[in-house]
Amino acid sequence: MISNRESKFIKSLQLKKFRQLENQFVVEGAKNVLELLQSDLEVIRVFGTSDFLNKHQDTLSKHSELVTEAKEAELKKVGSFASNNAALALVKIPVQTEINSSQSILAFDRIKDPGNLGTVIRIADWYGFKQIVCSPESVDCYNPKVISATMGSFARVQVHYMDLGELLQNSAHVYGTTLQGDNIHELKFQEPAVVVFGNESEGLAEELKQYLTQEVYIPGYGGAESLNVAVSTAVFCDNFRRLLKA
């Protein structure tokens, strides 16, 4: 059972100011909670339905003292999902580590849509990028919609927030996605690199273009004006891994 006090606390974490104040965030759904339980993140509480708890006793064993059984209706009431027949967890926001400049990085200028950020975290995880850097104006990576869209990849990809100019000016290979760049299919990429993606509606800020060592364009063959930033990320990552210099 989830108490009234716990219910109010969990619901408060849907807002960024309370996540920052309490240094906690919420993870919902079977897939995300199971990925969480197998990660190094610090789990504070787990609320699960009897069916979920019975089905995953082995995974839950090392967190048994943190587990509380809850009804499906309770999980729905306190969470952001339209329905949740599995679990919800409270997690401590991890301490930010320093950016590892020896690894390639995906960077995002003013990414605003939670679904987009969650999806690009999942894409980064698929293609082996361990670090994402977002400009300070971007959506919070611990937003419940972001966490949901990652499908568990939030546990393996670090998201940093900083001024992108500061990051890019100290990077040797900076690739930026623009409409005026070179055809991505004809390039060879080098690591470690920073790959920069622009805002969903405005593209890459002009002041960041001075740091690019190469502008890159994903050619289109139809009539669409542009690609969704998450789609662009997937296309770029696939080509980047395929076209790395030996």
C-alpha positions in Angstrom: 0.0 0.0 0.0 1.2 3.5 -0.8 0.4 5.9 2.1 -1.1 9.4 1.5 2.3 11.0 2.5 4.2 8.8 0.0 1.6 9.5 -2.6 2.0 13.2 -2.3 5.8 12.9 -2.3 5.8 10.7 -5.5 3.5 13.1 -7.3 5.6 16.1 -6.4 8.6 14.5 -8.2 6.8 15.0 -11.5 8.0 18.7 -11.2 11.7 19.5 -11.8 12.0 21.8 -8.8 11.0 19.1 -6.4 13.2 16.5 -8.1 16.1 18.9 -7.6 15.1 19.7 -4.0 14.7 16.0 -3.0 17.5 14.8 -5.3 15.2 12.0 -6.5 13.4 10.9 -9.6 10.7 8.4 -10.5 10.9 5.3 -12.7 7.8 3.6 -13.9 6.8 0.4 -15.7 8.2 -3.1 -15.7 10.9 -2.6 -18.3 12.4 0.5 -16.8 12.2 -0.7 -13.2 13.9 -4.0 -14.0 16.7 -2.2 -15.9 17.0 0.1 -12.9 17.3 -2.8 -10.4 20.2 -4.3 -12.4 22.1 -1.0 -12.6 24.4 0.8 -10.2 21.9 3.6 -9.5 20.8 4.0 -5.9 17.3 2.7 -5.4 15.3 4.3 -2.6 11.9 2.5 -2.8 10.1 0.1 -5.1 6.4 -0.2 -5.2 5.1 -3.2 -7.2 1.9 -5.2 -7.8 1.8 -8.7 -6.4 2.1 -10.2 -9.8 5.3 -8.1 -10.6 6.8 -8.9 -7.2 6.1 -12.6 -7.5 7.4 -12.8 -11.1 10.7 -11.1 -10.4 11.7 -12.3 -6.9 15.3 -13.0 -7.9 15.8 -9.6 -9.4 14.2 -7.9 -6.3 16.0 -10.0 -3.8 18.9 -7.6 -3.1 16.4 -4.7 -2.7 13.9 -6.7 -0.6 13.9 -4.3 2.3 13.0 -1.4 0.0 10.0 -3.2 -1.6 6.3 -2.4 -0.9 3.4 -4.2 -2.5 0.9 -1.8 -4.1 -2.3 -2.1 -6.2 -2.4 -1.2 -9.8 -4.8 1.7 -9.1 -2.3 3.2 -6.6 0.5 3.1 -9.1 -1.7 4.8 -11.7 -2.8 7.4 -9.2 0.7 8.5 -8.2 2.5 8.1 -11.5 2.4 9.7 -14.9 1.4 6.6 -16.9 -2.2 6.1 -18.1 -1.9 2.6 -16.7 0.8 0.7 -14.8 0.2 -2.9 -13.8 3.8 -3.5 -12.7 6.0 -1.2 -10.7 7.2 2.2 -9.7 10.5 3.1 -8.1 12.1 6.1 -6.4 15.8 6.7 -7.3 18.5 9.0 -6.1 19.8 11.3 -8.8 23.4 10.3 -9.3 26.3 12.6 -8.7 27.5 14.1 -12.0 30.9 12.8 -13.0 33.3 14.6 -15.3 32.9 14.3 -19.0 35.3 11.8 -20.5 36.8 13.6 -23.5 38.5 10.5 -24.7 35.0 9.1 -25.8 32.7 10.4 -28.5 29.8 12.5 -27.3 26.4 13.4 -28.6 25.4 17.0 -27.9 22.0 18.7 -28.2 21.3 22.4 -28.5 18.0 23.3 -26.7 16.3 19.9 -27.0 12.8 20.6 -25.6 10.6 17.6 -26.2 10.8 14.9 -23.4 10.0 12.1 -25.8 12.8 13.2 -28.1 15.4 13.3 -25.4 14.3 9.9 -24.0 14.5 8.4 -27.5 18.0 9.8 -28.2 19.2 8.4 -24.9 18.0 5.0 -26.1 19.6 5.5 -29.5 22.9 6.5 -27.8 22.8 3.4 -25.8 22.2 1.2 -28.9 25.2 2.7 -30.7 27.5 2.7 -27.8 27.6 6.4 -26.9 28.0 6.6 -23.1 27.7 10.4 -22.8 25.2 13.0 -23.9 25.6 16.7 -23.3 22.6 19.1 -23.4 22.6 22.9 -23.3 21.2 24.3 -20.0 17.9 25.3 -21.7 17.1 21.7 -22.6 14.4 19.5 -21.0 15.4 17.8 -17.7 16.6 14.2 -18.3 14.8 13.0 -15.2 11.4 14.2 -16.5 9.1 11.1 -16.2 8.3 11.2 -19.9 12.1 11.2 -20.7 12.7 8.3 -18.4 9.8 6.4 -19.9 11.0 6.9 -23.5 14.5 5.6 -22.7 13.2 2.1 -22.1 15.8 1.5 -19.5 18.8 3.2 -21.3 18.8 6.0 -18.7 20.7 3.5 -16.5 23.6 3.3 -18.9 23.9 6.7 -20.5 25.1 9.8 -18.6 23.4 13.1 -19.4 25.3 16.3 -18.7 24.2 19.9 -18.9 26.6 22.7 -19.8 27.3 25.5 -22.2 27.9 23.8 -25.5 30.4 26.5 -26.6 32.6 25.5 -23.7 32.4 21.9 -24.7 33.0 22.4 -28.4 35.9 24.8 -28.2 38.0 22.2 -26.5 37.1 19.3 -28.9 39.2 18.2 -31.8 36.5 16.7 -34.1 33.1 18.5 -34.0 30.4 17.4 -36.4 27.2 19.5 -36.7 24.0 18.6 -38.4 23.0 21.4 -40.8 21.1 21.8 -44.1 24.3 23.2 -45.7 26.8 20.5 -44.8 28.5 17.7 -46.7 26.6 14.6 -47.6 26.9 12.2 -44.6 27.2 9.2 -47.0 30.4 10.5 -48.5 32.4 11.2 -45.3 34.8 9.4 -43.0 34.5 10.3 -39.3 37.2 10.4 -36.6 37.1 9.8 -32.9 36.9 11.0 -30.2 34.2 13.4 -31.6 31.4 15.6 -30.5 28.3 15.3 -32.7 26.0 18.3 -32.3 22.3 18.4 -33.1 20.2 21.6 -33.2 16.9 22.6 -31.6 13.8 20.8 -33.0 12.3 23.9 -34.7 15.3 26.3 -35.0 18.2 24.1 -35.8 21.7 24.7 -34.5 22.4 28.1 -33.0 24.6 30.3 -35.2 27.0 31.0 -32.4 27.8 27.3 -32.2 28.6 26.9 -35.8 32.0 28.6 -35.4 33.2 25.5 -33.4 32.3 23.0 -36.1 35.1 21.2 -37.9 32.6 19.9 -40.4 29.0 20.5 -41.2 27.1 17.3 -42.1 23.9 17.0 -44.0 21.6 13.9 -44.2 20.3 13.9 -47.8 16.5 13.5 -48.3 14.9 12.0 -51.4 11.3 13.1 -50.9 9.4 16.3 -50.0 9.6 16.5 -46.2 11.1 19.7 -44.9 13.2 18.1 -42.1 13.7 15.1 -39.9 12.7 14.7 -36.2 15.8 15.2 -34.0 15.6 11.6 -32.7 15.4 10.3 -36.3 18.4 12.4 -37.3 20.3 11.1 -34.3 19.7 7.5 -35.3 20.7 8.1 -38.9 23.8 10.0 -37.9 24.9 7.4 -35.3 24.5 4.6 -37.8 26.6 6.3 -40.4 29.1 7.5 -37.8 29.8 3.9 -36.6 29.9 2.6 -40.2 32.1 5.3 -41.7 34.7 5.6 -39.0 38.3 5.9 -40.3 40.2 2.7 -39.7 
